[in-house]
Amino acid sequence: MVGCVPVVVVAMALDGHGGDPHEFDELVRTSGGAIVARLGGRRQRADAGTLIGSGKVAELRALLAETGAELALFDHQLSPSQERNLERELNCRVLDRTGLILDIFAGRARTHEGRLQVELAQLEHLLPRLVGRAPQLSRQQGGIGLRGPGETQLETDRRLIRGRIDALRRKLDLVQRRRQQARVARRRRAALTVALTGYTNAGKSTLFNTRTGAAVTAADQLFATLDPTLRRLDLTGVGTLVLSDTVGFIRQLPHQLVAAFRATLEEVAQADLILEVLDAADPEWPSRAACVAEVLAEIGAAEVPRLRVFNKIDRLADAAPRLDRDGAGTPEAVWLSAVTGAGIPLLHGALRERLAPDLVRQRLYLAPHQGRTRALLYEALAVVAESPAEDGGTMIDLCIPAARLRQILDRATPNNPATD
């Protein structure tokens, strides 16, 4: 979108709970909006028809007329009927928090996969909102909330949209299978996977670029990175890691996006370790961390081991790099600056401690009659390479957790094979 779109922001405190005004302002700015007026207030409960009630609707109508804005952005989740009622009452476009985030994603997706995921999320959000939309608000035009499929699908009937949704799901299922095959291949090469996650704009991409030499977009704005990126990272004492950078999370991340990006987010759920990146200079980091925990639980990654990385200590007065440990002495948090590099050696040391202690890298000799042991090792994705021995046996190079190796050897045969 070219230029800034004048918008009126609506943010009410409902049931005594309000949103984060600064964060929503950043969302508006990221989308290309210019806030010309605000409407606030308190309500005990949301109005079923308009969320904000008839009195506030009248105030909002007056603000829109006074400022000349043609778009009202709500820092709330609106039901399809509430959105339609508001558009009829105000005679302008209305967009809720979910629609705004989807619009930002539509402008940020660069890869084919990313565009498929965003289009699916947008169409699923749009489908229940087609009925009753005012004709003058359905025209194809530019602006916030009308990027991507929104420009061409508003006047498409439900049957065509459902057909497109089904087609997108089939394509994303194929993406999911390919990603699973890639993960299996990495396991066979004994490559450990570390996933960078965290709240949007915490500095994940800067840390990713610093460690891997990649050129992922890193900017001081929300959702600077949307498309997932994987790179190799060689770490002394551990070997080759696969480091993945994923989309940042946010409060009330739309469920449509979580579902659409499931193939991508599975990289996090299947990781050996999650690096949860937090903005150490953000006083709201505890609530940000709670949001991240909710999304990780939603995608099935709640049980994946986590190491916290408190980034941006260069923005704190008198802050120094440090490593925090839990009661058992295990590294649980690293304080660093991805921009200056301060604390990066501490991060490497913490990764070695978290990933290497239980990892066995050794060569085993298997006699010709130990085919069952060989099969179990392959089933566990523990074989890095193998070569024939002169007597008909096999020499196998392994990379596997020590406990799992003991379990396989005990299960396969009472006599453990000799170690070369």
C-alpha distance (Angstrom), angle and dihedral (degrees) to the residues before:
residue distance angle dihedral
M1 . . .
V2 3.78 . .
G3 3.78 118.8 .
C4 3.79 128.2 -5.1
V5 3.80 124.4 -59.3
P6 3.82 114.7 -139.8
V7 3.80 109.5 -125.4
V8 3.79 139.3 176.5
V9 3.81 113.4 -136.8
V10 3.81 120.4 -144.9
A11 3.81 117.4 -161.3
M12 3.80 118.2 163.3
A13 3.79 129.1 -179.3
L14 3.81 104.1 -124.8
D15 3.81 121.4 -169.5
G16 3.79 87.8 -6.1
H17 3.82 92.7 -58.5
G18 3.78 125.4 112.0
G19 3.77 134.4 179.8
D20 3.79 131.7 -116.2
P21 3.84 106.3 -80.8
H22 3.82 94.1 -167.1
E23 3.79 92.5 51.9
F24 3.80 93.7 48.3
D25 3.81 89.9 48.1
E26 3.81 87.5 54.6
L27 3.80 90.1 51.0
V28 3.81 90.1 52.0
R29 3.80 91.7 47.6
T30 3.80 91.6 47.7
S31 3.81 90.3 52.2
G32 3.80 91.7 52.4
G33 3.79 98.3 -103.5
A34 3.79 128.3 142.4
I35 3.80 114.2 -150.0
V36 3.81 109.4 -134.7
A37 3.82 98.7 167.9
R38 3.79 142.0 3.2
L39 3.77 134.2 -145.2
G40 3.79 119.5 -159.0
G41 3.76 138.8 158.9
R42 3.79 142.7 125.8
R43 3.77 133.9 -85.9
Q44 3.78 130.7 178.6
R45 3.79 90.1 -138.5
A46 3.77 138.4 -0.7
D47 3.79 118.3 -90.4
A48 3.80 108.8 -114.2
G49 3.80 93.7 -137.8
T50 3.80 104.7 39.8
L51 3.84 106.0 1.8
I52 3.82 91.7 -131.2
G53 3.83 102.1 51.8
S54 3.80 132.8 -119.5
G55 3.81 95.6 -74.3
K56 3.79 93.9 54.9
V57 3.81 90.6 43.2
A58 3.82 87.9 58.5
E59 3.82 90.6 49.3
L60 3.79 90.4 49.0
R61 3.81 91.6 49.5
A62 3.80 89.4 53.4
L63 3.82 92.4 49.1
L64 3.78 91.3 50.8
A65 3.80 91.4 50.6
E66 3.81 92.5 45.9
T67 3.80 95.5 49.5
G68 3.79 99.0 34.1
A69 3.83 90.5 -128.0
E70 3.80 115.9 153.8
L71 3.79 97.9 -166.2
A72 3.81 131.3 65.6
L73 3.81 116.4 -162.9
F74 3.80 118.0 -159.9
D75 3.80 121.3 -156.0
H76 3.80 86.2 -148.7
Q77 3.77 139.7 76.2
L78 3.79 108.5 -99.4
S79 3.78 123.4 -160.2
P80 3.83 116.0 -127.4
S81 3.81 90.6 -106.3
Q82 3.81 92.9 49.1
E83 3.80 90.4 50.5
R84 3.81 92.1 49.6
N85 3.82 93.0 46.0
L86 3.80 91.9 50.4
E87 3.80 92.7 49.0
R88 3.81 90.6 51.7
E89 3.82 92.2 47.3
L90 3.80 95.1 45.1
N91 3.80 100.2 31.7
C92 3.79 90.7 -138.6
R93 3.76 138.4 91.6
V94 3.78 117.1 -77.0
L95 3.79 123.6 -161.2
D96 3.79 127.7 -176.6
R97 3.81 129.1 -151.8
T98 3.79 93.2 -88.7
G99 3.80 92.9 50.5
L100 3.80 91.0 49.3
I101 3.81 93.6 51.4
L102 3.80 90.9 47.0
D103 3.79 89.3 51.3
I104 3.81 91.2 53.0
F105 3.79 90.6 49.5
A106 3.81 90.0 50.7
G107 3.78 89.7 57.2
R108 3.82 94.3 45.9
A109 3.82 103.8 46.2
R110 3.80 110.4 107.2
T111 3.80 106.7 163.9
H112 3.79 125.9 70.1
E113 3.79 90.3 -114.6
G114 3.80 92.6 49.8
R115 3.78 92.0 51.3
L116 3.80 91.5 49.7
Q117 3.79 91.2 51.3
V118 3.79 94.6 48.4
E119 3.80 93.7 45.0
L120 3.79 90.8 52.3
A121 3.80 91.6 51.0
Q122 3.81 92.4 47.1
L123 3.79 94.5 49.2
E124 3.81 92.8 48.1
H125 3.80 88.3 51.3
L126 3.81 92.0 46.1
L127 3.81 99.9 46.1
P128 3.84 99.0 76.0
R129 3.82 89.7 42.5
L130 3.81 97.4 59.7
V131 3.79 97.7 83.6
G132 3.79 114.4 83.2
R133 3.79 97.5 7.5
A134 3.79 109.7 148.8
P135 3.83 110.1 -105.8
Q136 3.80 93.6 -130.8
L137 3.82 88.5 56.5
S138 3.82 93.5 51.2
R139 3.79 96.8 65.3
Q140 3.77 116.7 124.3
Q141 3.77 104.8 -105.0
G142 3.78 141.9 136.0
G143 3.75 127.3 -98.5
I144 3.78 143.9 86.5
G145 3.77 111.7 -30.5
L146 3.80 93.7 18.2
R147 3.79 101.4 81.8
G148 3.78 125.6 110.4
P149 3.79 114.8 6.2
G150 3.80 90.7 -8.2
E151 3.81 89.4 78.3
T152 3.78 95.5 57.2
Q153 3.81 107.0 24.2
L154 3.81 105.1 54.8
E155 3.81 91.8 91.3
T156 3.82 95.2 38.5
D157 3.79 115.3 108.5
R158 3.79 123.7 -115.5
R159 3.79 94.8 -103.7
L160 3.80 93.1 58.7
I161 3.80 92.7 45.1
R162 3.80 92.5 49.5
G163 3.80 88.8 49.7
R164 3.78 90.6 52.2
I165 3.82 91.2 47.4
D166 3.81 90.5 52.7
A167 3.81 90.7 49.3
L168 3.81 91.7 49.7
R169 3.79 91.6 49.5
R170 3.81 90.7 52.3
K171 3.79 91.2 50.8
L172 3.79 92.2 47.8
D173 3.81 90.6 48.2
L174 3.80 86.4 57.9
V175 3.81 89.8 49.8
Q176 3.79 89.0 50.9
R177 3.81 92.2 52.3
R178 3.79 91.5 48.7
R179 3.78 91.2 50.3
Q180 3.79 90.1 50.0
Q181 3.80 90.4 51.6
A182 3.80 89.9 49.9
R183 3.81 90.6 51.0
V184 3.81 91.1 50.8
A185 3.80 89.8 50.1
R186 3.82 90.5 51.4
R187 3.79 89.9 49.9
R188 3.78 90.3 52.4
R189 3.80 88.3 53.8
A190 3.82 87.4 49.5
A191 3.81 91.4 -121.2
L192 3.79 112.9 160.5
T193 3.81 115.9 -140.6
V194 3.80 124.1 -139.2
A195 3.83 117.2 -171.9
L196 3.79 123.8 -155.2
T197 3.78 111.6 -143.7
G198 3.76 136.4 159.5
Y199 3.76 146.4 112.9
T200 3.77 115.9 -40.0
N201 3.82 114.9 -86.2
A202 3.81 93.8 18.3
G203 3.81 91.5 124.8
K204 3.81 101.9 -98.4
S205 3.80 95.2 139.8
T206 3.80 93.2 47.0
L207 3.80 89.8 53.0
F208 3.81 90.0 44.9
N209 3.81 92.5 51.9
T210 3.80 92.4 45.6
R211 3.80 93.1 53.5
T212 3.80 100.5 39.2
G213 3.80 105.9 27.0
A214 3.79 89.8 -121.6
A215 3.80 123.7 148.0
V216 3.80 100.9 -133.0
T217 3.81 112.3 157.1
A218 3.81 108.8 -94.7
A219 3.80 116.0 -176.6
D220 3.79 137.0 152.6
Q221 3.80 93.2 -107.2
L222 3.78 139.6 88.3
F223 3.80 118.2 -79.9
A224 3.82 95.3 3.3
T225 3.81 86.2 155.5
L226 3.77 120.1 48.9
D227 3.79 107.9 146.7
P228 3.83 114.8 72.0
T229 3.80 119.1 -115.8
L230 3.81 129.9 -165.3
R231 3.80 125.0 -163.7
R232 3.78 137.0 170.6
L233 3.78 119.6 -109.8
D234 3.83 121.0 -170.1
L235 3.79 110.7 -150.8
T236 3.79 121.8 -174.5
G237 3.79 111.6 -117.2
V238 3.79 93.1 17.4
G239 3.79 106.2 50.9
T240 3.79 126.8 -145.1
L241 3.79 117.8 -1.5
V242 3.78 128.4 -172.6
L243 3.81 108.4 -135.0
S244 3.81 116.7 -162.1
D245 3.80 126.7 -163.7
T246 3.81 115.1 -157.6
V247 3.78 139.3 -179.2
G248 3.78 116.2 -70.0
F249 3.78 121.1 -110.5
I250 3.79 127.2 -126.0
R251 3.79 140.0 -172.9
Q252 3.80 110.3 -74.3
L253 3.80 92.9 6.7
P254 3.82 102.6 -165.3
H255 3.79 113.0 -99.6
Q256 3.81 88.8 -137.1
L257 3.79 88.7 63.1
V258 3.79 94.0 46.9
A259 3.80 89.6 51.6
A260 3.81 94.6 43.7
F261 3.80 92.9 47.1
R262 3.80 94.2 45.4
A263 3.82 92.7 111.5
T264 3.79 89.3 54.2
L265 3.80 95.8 41.3
E266 3.80 90.5 51.8
E267 3.80 85.5 75.4
V268 3.80 84.2 69.8
A269 3.81 95.6 44.1
Q270 3.82 91.5 50.5
A271 3.81 96.1 44.6
D272 3.80 123.1 117.5
L273 3.80 90.5 -137.1
I274 3.80 135.5 10.0
L275 3.79 120.0 -143.3
E276 3.80 103.1 -153.8
V277 3.80 105.2 -158.3
L278 3.81 116.4 -153.9
D279 3.79 131.1 -177.6
A280 3.80 102.5 -117.5
A281 3.81 90.4 -164.8
D282 3.81 93.0 56.2
P283 3.83 110.5 95.6
E284 3.82 87.9 -157.1
W285 3.82 94.1 59.9
P286 3.84 94.8 116.0
S287 3.82 91.3 59.0
R288 3.82 89.7 43.3
A289 3.80 89.3 53.5
A290 3.81 89.9 50.8
C291 3.83 89.9 54.2
V292 3.80 90.6 50.5
A293 3.80 90.3 50.2
E294 3.83 90.3 53.0
V295 3.80 92.9 52.8
L296 3.82 92.6 44.9
A297 3.79 89.2 53.1
E298 3.82 90.6 48.6
I299 3.82 92.4 54.6
G300 3.81 94.3 44.4
A301 3.81 96.7 -105.3
A302 3.80 99.5 113.8
E303 3.82 92.8 107.3
V304 3.81 96.8 47.1
P305 3.85 109.9 112.0
R306 3.80 111.8 -101.7
L307 3.79 135.8 -154.6
R308 3.79 115.7 -169.0
V309 3.81 119.5 -138.0
F310 3.79 115.1 -162.2
N311 3.80 101.7 -156.8
K312 3.82 132.6 -171.3
I313 3.81 97.1 42.8
D314 3.81 85.5 150.3
R315 3.82 85.3 76.8
L316 3.80 92.4 57.2
A317 3.79 123.2 83.9
D318 3.81 113.6 -112.9
A319 3.80 92.8 -7.7
A320 3.79 116.8 154.0
P321 3.81 131.4 -169.3
R322 3.78 113.4 -93.2
L323 3.79 143.6 163.3
D324 3.81 120.0 -131.0
R325 3.82 120.9 -156.0
D326 3.78 132.2 -164.2
G327 3.80 125.7 -124.6
A328 3.82 91.6 -80.4
G329 3.81 92.3 52.2
T330 3.82 94.9 -106.6
P331 3.83 116.3 142.9
E332 3.81 108.6 -105.9
A333 3.83 104.9 162.9
V334 3.80 138.9 20.0
W335 3.81 123.3 -162.0
L336 3.81 112.7 -151.1
S337 3.79 148.5 132.0
A338 3.78 117.4 -115.6
V339 3.82 89.4 -166.0
T340 3.82 98.2 55.0
G341 3.81 97.7 26.7
A342 3.80 92.8 -124.9
G343 3.80 110.1 150.7
I344 3.82 96.6 14.0
P345 3.86 92.0 119.7
L346 3.81 87.8 54.9
L347 3.80 89.0 53.5
H348 3.81 91.4 51.6
G349 3.77 90.6 49.8
A350 3.80 91.8 49.5
L351 3.82 90.7 49.8
R352 3.79 90.5 52.0
E353 3.79 91.5 50.8
R354 3.81 93.6 47.0
L355 3.81 97.9 43.4
A356 3.80 108.9 27.3
P357 3.85 111.1 48.0
D358 3.81 97.3 76.7
L359 3.80 95.4 34.1
V360 3.79 115.8 108.0
R361 3.79 118.9 -159.3
Q362 3.77 110.8 -178.9
R363 3.78 145.8 124.3
L364 3.81 120.3 -107.8
Y365 3.75 129.7 -165.4
L366 3.80 113.9 -139.2
A367 3.80 119.2 -166.0
P368 3.83 118.5 -135.5
H369 3.82 91.3 -99.7
Q370 3.85 93.5 54.8
G371 3.78 95.7 81.7
R372 3.81 91.2 127.6
T373 3.81 90.6 59.0
R374 3.80 90.2 49.9
A375 3.82 91.4 50.1
L376 3.81 92.5 50.2
L377 3.80 91.7 49.4
Y378 3.80 90.6 52.4
E379 3.80 90.3 46.6
A380 3.81 88.6 55.1
L381 3.84 89.3 51.0
A382 3.81 88.3 -122.7
V383 3.80 100.6 129.8
V384 3.80 115.5 100.7
A385 3.81 96.2 171.5
E386 3.78 140.7 -21.8
S387 3.79 136.9 -159.8
P388 3.83 133.3 -175.1
A389 3.80 120.3 -99.9
E390 3.80 122.2 -137.6
D391 3.83 93.8 -110.6
G392 3.81 93.7 54.0
G393 3.78 95.4 -93.2
T394 3.80 127.0 115.4
M395 3.79 134.4 -112.0
I396 3.83 110.1 -147.8
D397 3.80 126.9 -168.4
L398 3.80 109.2 -146.9
C399 3.78 138.6 -164.1
I400 3.80 110.7 -178.1
P401 3.81 140.7 127.9
A402 3.79 109.7 -85.7
A403 3.81 94.3 -124.7
R404 3.80 91.6 52.6
L405 3.81 91.7 48.7
R406 3.81 91.5 52.2
Q407 3.80 89.7 48.9
I408 3.80 92.6 52.4
L409 3.79 94.7 46.0
D410 3.81 92.3 48.6
R411 3.78 91.2 47.7
A412 3.81 95.7 46.3
T413 3.76 102.5 46.1
P414 3.80 140.2 -10.6
N415 3.78 89.0 -128.7
N416 3.79 112.6 67.3
P417 3.79 113.9 -140.8
A418 3.75 116.5 -109.2
T419 3.77 118.9 -97.1
D420 3.76 117.6 -123.4
